[in-house]
Amino acid sequence: MNLLVVGSGGREHALIRKLAADAPDATIFCAPGNPGTAQHGINVPIGATDMSGLTRFARAEAVDLTVVGPEQPLADGLADAFIALGLPIFGPVAAAARLEASKSFSKRLMEECGIPTARFRVFDDPDEARAFAAELEPPLVVKASGLAGGKGAVVCADHSEADSTIHDLMERATLGTAGAEVVIEEFMTGDELSLFFITDGVEAAALAPARDHKRRFPGDLGPNTGGMGAYSPVHGTDDALIERVLGEIVEPVLAGLAEQGSPYRGFLYAGLMLTAEGPKVIEFNCRLGDPETQAVLPLLEDGLLEPLLAIGRGGALGGWRPAAPTRAALTTVVVSGTYPGKVQTGLPIDVPADLDGSELHVYHSGTAFEDGHLVTAGGRVIGVTGFGSNLQEAAARSRAGAARIRFEGADWRPDIGHSEIG
């Protein structure tokens, strides 16, 4: 069997590692991949958004299934291109991927489907946006409508910060066209939760719940990032909660998309706030989260390939449900010291040869090989996932592992999971 994973981050490293464990005799390609994915498969020099290159490769290598990691190729229509050529692919078509690609589309669909979420309005005029923001009690949230690499949502402590954020997004275009339209919404209080579903467009199966830490510094302080760490499972997220999310959130959004002629098939990420009134949607994403994937997938004792292959070939989930995890996992992300600001790349990395093993996984995110040496190639460099019978054990292993990753300016948060560990 030939498999292709599209992407080059820690999420894709976790995906390819899990698929390699599920199908040890399969040939697994990763486009473009990274030094970590090369440990479990074959990297090919094709960009994640190179639609023609990916389709040509999949046809030439008779790829049995392509699994798409990041959101941009899906928003660009990679799944549409594969389906048009009869090539099996796991991931939603572009019209369905608008759930993530357009916050305005997503929020309006939630409103139409009666899905619980924060009160909001959408604006393409900065003056009107500022006027509405002034009506809301701070804190409030300003979101770029388009794709912004997980950095398009700003929690504004007061109206002055909201005004400056609107100015930055809409008038200074700090996020390019992603901020030409903004969503302004009420701030929700509660605990955040990441729930990932595998869906065929009608039926959906939940993976283990996770919680990530987006703030850069300990104590959940500082700017938002793509994610400084995550853990799974999450205390208090029982079967009753997951069934409620399925009934009140996931099934309605799938039905709404199907009614629009855009059935959703792939990974569906529901970013939730557990409020006093119940779970409410912060946002939907059309892929797995990073770094949550690095904590969730290693806990999956069931085979991941089976449902992905069935759906990717046009079939149904067929009642597949994963068993609840029997262990805990916690991921600490080692980052460049100046992240999320401008970072220096090309710095030599030392990863001890004995670090990766049964109780600790090392996932490459922003790494590369230069002249045969492992070097930094991004802000989030390496994720270190520890495992244990409980979260405390997993955290201790993850933090000890993170401390052994060495490069100039390396930094990491020593408090991932603090709300449960203390």
C-alpha positions, 0 to 999 in steps of 0.5 A: 500500500502507498500512502501520502501525507501532505504537510511539514509540521509536528502534526504531520510527523505525528500522523505519519508515525501513527500510520506507519505503526498501523501499516508497517508494510506500507510505503508512506510519502510525505510532501514536503515533510521534515527530518522527523517524518523522514524517520518513518517514511519518504519525504518528497520535495513537493510543497503542500500547496502545489496542487498539480505536483501533488496530483501528478505524484499521487497518480504516478505512485498509485497512492492508495490514500492521501491524508492532508495535514494543514488547512491551506491546501484544503481551502485551496481545493486540493481535495476537489482536485483529487476527487475530480481525478478519482484519487482517494483523499481524506480531507474536506472539499474547499466549500466545506473547508470554509468552516475554517477558511472564512470565520464569517461563513462559519459564524453565519452557518452556526447562527443558521443551524442554531449552534451555540456560540458567542454573539457576533457581527461581521464587518468589512468596514473598519469604522462600523467595526469600531462602532459595534466594538464600542457597544460590547462590554470588554473584554471582547474578541476581534478575529480576522475572517481569513486564514491566519495560521492560528494567530488571527484572534485577539482577546482585547482587554478594553475598547482601545485595544479593540480599536487598534486591533481593528486598525491593524487588521483592516487598515494596516493589513498586518495579516494581509487579506485575511483581515480584510473582513473581521468578526467581532464577538462577545468574550466567553468565559470557561475552560477551552477544549479541543475535540477532534472528529473523524466524519464521513459527512453524516456520522462522526466519531470523536478522538480523545479530548485535548487542551492546548496552551496558546499563550507564549509564557508561563501562567498563560501570559503573553501573546497568542502563538500557534500552541506551546503545548497540549495534553490529553485526555482532559478531566471532566470530559466524559461520554455525556459531554461528547454526546452533547457536543455531537448532538448540539454542535457537530451533527447540526453543522454537518447537516447544514453543510450537506444541505448547502451541497458541501458534505464535510468529509475529513477531520473536524476540529471543534474548538470549544468553550465550556461555559456555565450554559454548556459547550459553545463553539469558539471556532471550527477548523478543517484539520487536526490541531497542532500541537494537540495531535502530538498528544492525541494520536499516540494514545489511540490504540485503535488503527487510524488508517481503517476509517481514513481509508474508508472515507477517503475512498468515498465510503462511510465511517461504518460505526467505527469508534475508538476506545477511550485512552488508558494513559495520559500524554502531554506535549511541550513545544520547544521554541526559538526564544524570540517566538512568536516574533521574528526568529533566527533559523539555521541554528544547530540542534542537539537531540540526544539519540536516546531521547525518543522511545516508548515513554517519550516521543520527539516530534519535529515541527520547525527543523531542517537538515543543512549540510548534514546537520539538524538545524532550526527552521521555524519558531516552533521547533520540536514537540516532546510528548511524554506518556504516563499512567496519569498526567503528572507522570506524562508532564514530568517526562515531557519536561525532562525531555524538553530540557534535553533539546539544545539550540541557541535560545531554546525555550519552553513552558514548564507549566503545560497542563497546570490547571489540572496538575497544579 
